[in-house]
Amino acid sequence: MKMIDTSGMSCPQPVLATKKAMEENPDGVSVMVDNTTARENVQRFMVKNGYQVTVEKVDEAFVLVAKK
Amino acid sequence: MKGSVVKNKIAIIVAGSVVGIFSVLLVFFGNPANMGFCIACFIRDIAGGMGLHRAEVVQYVRPEVLGLVLGSFILASKNKEFLSRGGSSPFTRLILSIIVMIGALVFLGCPLRMVLRIAGGDLNAVVGLVGFLSGIYVGILFLNKGFNLKRSYTLTHMEGYLFPFVNLVLLVILLAIPSILFFSESGPGASKAPIWISLMAGLIVGGLAQKSRLCTVGGARDTILFRDSHLLLGLAMILVFSFLGNLAFGNFNLGFEGQPIAHTDGLWNFLGMSLVGWGSVLLGGCPMRQLILSGEGNTDSVISVIGLFIGAAIAHNFGLASSAAGATLPGQIAVILSIVILLIISWGNSEFLRKSKS
């Protein structure tokens, strides 16, 4: 599965990067975010586009896995 | 998981509603008309209160702004969301926010006040809104061409604590030794709600805005970019509740002429707010959001807030800011130059444009 890292990116870059990755890999992607605002935004975008989302906390960051 | 989405929705609705209601109440308690909250105007007033410009009618260290920063800091710390970070093209952000402030002072208000002006029946602000949306649209064109200011980095806690601390110091000075500050004796700077009311309103809204991520630019941006109207809902709530409040207090006057602290120069209302929309999209958030992020430890946003201060000082020291009579010639020249600078910054930081060139 395609994994992207959005650490350090500010709004709306994490969602833009997620959107691009999902267009290239419609089956699913995993996205690392390093703040709760980005986590909420990316999660909302994934859910809106019909994906099942699981969130895992890794150290100070979160990994969101989106599957169809 | 669905639950958190619903919770976030409630947070944004509550935040928008409270901002709308407080804005009307702050005017009732003494703030200038249609200016319960205005981040651009209030930062301009604080710049004046500290003597960075000498426009005597707009000098007052507004407790609302100090409250917004401290409220955000307190809630972010409590919820373990305080993150000290920065280093994402600081000087570019400084220039962008100077331009945002110049645009706001040519229009006479930040996006928040634009909404409050519309809610008060000021149709000039509708012209501003069209400009604002146009500016956001141009910014999005560049976002889609890969515009970004590169990543930020985690910094020491101390770096993030400094800005909230500075706000606390300014608050102590305002309360304990106000004689070293400048205070307007007439004009908008002399219209003010009692300090404690202003401060409480700022603290509460700061906390709610931190929790909900309320942003006036993000609403339109996300709707156009991702068909996501989450943040727009907050803006809609501000509009609805301040409109209802204005009706209740008899402060609703529909029209273009004779609106409080506003001018009828359509072209410059449009272009001024275009600068604000475009610049704010590049910065990643509106002036209010920059204040809130400053309280959360984001020093890129602190740099943006400093840019707003410098922009305010420039705007008043060089006669760029509009008055009720309309936009000034220096102001008009500054707007045109700012458009050119925004084009250069937008192009120069858009990765895909640069790649296709080389």
Interface residues (C-beta under 8 A of the other chain):
Chain A: S7 G8 M9 S10 C11 P12 Q13 V15 L16 K19 D34 N35 T36 T37 E40 Q43 R44 F45 V47 K48 V53 V55
Chain B: M1 K2 S4 V5 N8 E81 L83 R85 S88 L143 N148 L149 R151 S152 Y153 R213 C215 G218 R221 D222 L225 F226 R227 D228 H230 G284 G285 D300
